[in-house]
Amino acid sequence: MALKVLIVEDEANIAELLQLYLEKEGFETSIAPDGGKAIELFHSFAPDLIMLDIMLPVMDGWAVCRKIRETSQVPIIMLTAKGETSDKVNGLENGADDYITKPFEMKEVLARIHAVLRRYGTVEQKEKKLTFDKLVINMDSYELLVDGKRVDTPPKEMELLYHLASTPNRVFTRNQLLDEVWGFDYFGDSRTVDVHVKRLREKLEGVSDKWSLKTVWGVGYKFELLEG
């Protein structure tokens, strides 16, 4: 059964070009020319991935992304003419999985789509759950349990924590985390990682003396397992 991609793009020539190449690759597609239609099609078409332009009529791409993230972890790739760092950070913080700046090459778009789908494990499914003292990170249900209580946590914070905790005591640089958790291969936006770690710390600080979300000054972060 073909994977479904929702193309949210108000420029008809770009939308049709994406549709042509994606269908040639074996995807089923649907096009939404504005943010309102995007939300409608998200529910009726049930896509496996969304290509989402930022500058849209009715509702902009960031608002669409936030709305979808209220109920779904479907992969979202932002598509925009804007290349500023602040826009990339904004896309990340609103829950986007990747970011492509126009003009783009279709070869790059297809490579990014396949990379995001691989990260989401559309091919093989295995249980993704980590358990520590007073902490359960369940990526199957995107649930974080802290001292037995469910704590509302945005998808990217969950993914960052899971990534760090999957290999305890390993230090990750900010650029490694951007690349491995967000899939972005640009550099210089480490503020996004810092913001997400700060929010995680607010949820986890002082919960257990057996583990810690630690800053390694001048390098990055690690999920440290402590003795005792």
C-alpha positions in Angstrom: 0.0 0.0 0.0 1.4 3.4 -1.0 2.4 5.9 1.6 0.4 9.1 1.5 1.9 12.6 1.4 -0.1 15.8 1.9 1.3 18.8 0.0 0.3 22.1 1.6 1.4 24.8 -0.9 -0.4 27.8 -2.3 1.9 28.1 -5.4 0.2 25.8 -7.9 3.3 25.2 -10.0 5.4 24.1 -7.0 2.5 21.9 -5.6 2.1 20.2 -9.0 5.9 19.7 -9.4 6.0 18.0 -6.0 3.0 15.9 -6.8 4.5 14.8 -10.1 7.8 13.7 -8.6 6.2 12.1 -5.5 3.7 10.1 -7.5 6.5 8.9 -9.8 8.3 7.7 -6.6 5.2 5.7 -5.7 3.6 8.0 -3.1 -0.1 8.8 -3.1 -0.6 12.6 -2.8 -3.2 15.2 -2.1 -2.8 19.0 -2.4 -4.1 21.7 0.0 -3.8 25.3 -1.3 -4.3 26.9 2.1 -4.0 26.3 5.9 -7.7 25.7 6.4 -7.8 23.0 3.7 -4.7 21.5 5.1 -6.4 20.8 8.4 -9.4 19.3 6.6 -7.3 17.0 4.4 -5.1 16.0 7.4 -8.3 14.5 8.9 -9.9 13.0 5.7 -6.7 12.0 3.8 -4.8 10.7 6.8 -1.3 11.3 5.4 1.9 9.5 6.5 3.9 12.7 5.9 3.1 16.4 5.4 5.1 18.8 3.2 4.1 22.2 4.7 4.7 25.7 3.3 5.0 28.5 5.9 3.5 31.4 3.9 -0.1 30.3 3.3 -3.5 31.9 3.1 -6.2 31.4 5.8 -3.7 29.9 8.4 0.1 30.0 8.1 2.3 26.9 8.2 3.3 27.4 11.8 -0.3 27.5 13.0 -1.1 24.4 10.9 1.9 22.6 12.4 0.9 23.5 16.0 -2.7 22.4 15.3 -1.7 19.0 13.9 0.8 18.5 16.8 -2.1 18.7 19.3 -3.3 15.3 18.1 -0.6 13.7 15.9 3.1 12.9 15.5 2.8 12.6 11.7 6.2 13.7 10.2 6.2 17.3 9.0 8.7 18.9 6.6 8.5 22.7 6.4 8.9 24.1 2.9 9.6 27.9 2.6 11.3 30.6 0.7 12.6 31.9 4.1 16.1 30.8 5.0 16.7 32.8 8.2 17.9 31.0 11.3 15.0 32.4 13.3 12.5 30.7 10.9 14.3 27.4 11.2 14.3 27.6 15.0 10.6 28.5 14.9 9.8 25.5 12.7 11.7 23.2 15.0 10.1 24.6 18.2 6.6 24.2 16.6 7.3 20.5 16.1 8.6 20.3 12.5 10.8 17.3 11.6 12.8 18.9 8.8 13.1 22.1 6.8 13.7 22.7 3.1 14.4 26.2 1.7 13.2 27.2 -1.8 14.4 27.0 -4.5 15.1 23.3 -3.9 16.2 20.3 -6.0 13.7 17.4 -6.2 16.5 15.0 -5.5 17.1 16.7 -2.1 13.3 16.7 -1.3 13.0 13.0 -2.0 16.1 12.2 0.1 14.8 14.2 3.0 11.3 12.5 2.8 12.9 9.1 2.8 15.2 10.1 5.7 12.3 11.4 7.8 10.2 8.3 7.1 13.1 6.1 8.1 13.5 7.9 11.4 9.8 7.4 12.1 10.3 3.6 11.5 7.6 3.2 8.8 9.4 0.0 7.8 9.9 -1.8 11.1 8.2 -1.3 14.4 9.8 -2.3 17.7 9.0 -1.2 21.2 10.5 2.1 22.1 10.3 2.4 25.9 13.0 3.2 28.5 12.6 2.8 32.2 14.7 4.3 34.9 14.2 5.2 38.6 10.9 7.2 38.8 11.1 7.8 35.0 9.5 6.0 32.0 10.0 7.4 28.5 7.5 5.6 26.2 7.9 6.6 22.5 5.2 4.2 21.3 2.6 6.3 23.1 4.7 9.5 23.3 4.2 9.5 27.1 6.5 10.7 29.8 5.9 9.3 33.3 7.7 11.1 36.1 7.4 9.6 39.6 4.3 7.7 38.4 2.6 10.8 36.9 2.0 11.5 33.2 3.7 14.8 32.3 2.6 16.5 29.1 5.7 16.8 26.9 5.9 18.0 23.3 7.1 15.4 20.7 10.5 17.0 20.1 11.3 17.1 23.9 10.3 13.4 24.1 12.5 12.5 21.1 15.5 14.5 22.5 15.2 12.9 26.0 14.8 9.4 24.4 17.8 9.9 22.2 20.0 11.0 25.2 18.7 8.3 27.5 19.1 5.5 24.9 22.9 5.7 25.4 23.4 6.8 29.0 26.6 8.7 29.9 27.4 9.4 26.2 28.0 13.1 25.6 26.3 14.6 22.5 27.3 17.9 21.0 24.4 20.3 20.1 25.1 19.8 16.4 24.9 16.0 16.8 21.6 16.4 18.5 20.2 18.7 15.8 21.3 16.3 13.2 20.2 13.0 14.9 17.0 14.2 16.6 15.8 16.9 14.2 17.5 15.6 11.0 18.7 19.1 10.2 22.2 19.2 8.7 22.9 22.9 9.1 24.9 24.4 12.0 24.6 27.3 14.3 21.1 26.9 15.7 22.2 25.3 19.0 19.8 27.6 20.9 17.0 25.2 19.9 18.7 22.3 21.7 19.3 24.5 24.8 15.6 25.6 24.9 14.4 22.0 24.8 16.9 20.8 27.5 15.8 23.7 29.7 12.2 22.7 29.4 13.0 19.0 30.1 15.0 20.0 33.2 12.0 21.9 34.5 10.0 18.6 34.4 12.8 16.3 35.7 14.9 18.3 38.2 15.3 16.7 41.6 13.1 13.7 40.7 15.8 11.0 41.3 19.3 10.8 42.6 20.0 7.9 40.3 20.1 9.9 37.0 20.6 13.4 35.7 20.2 15.5 32.5 23.7 17.0 32.6 25.4 19.8 30.7 29.0 19.1 29.7 30.4 22.6 29.5 31.9 23.5 26.2 30.7 20.2 24.6 27.0 19.5 24.9 24.6 17.3 27.0 24.3 13.7 28.4 21.8 11.6 30.3 24.0 10.5 33.2 23.4 7.4 35.3 24.7 7.9 38.8 26.0 5.4 41.3 23.9 4.3 44.2 
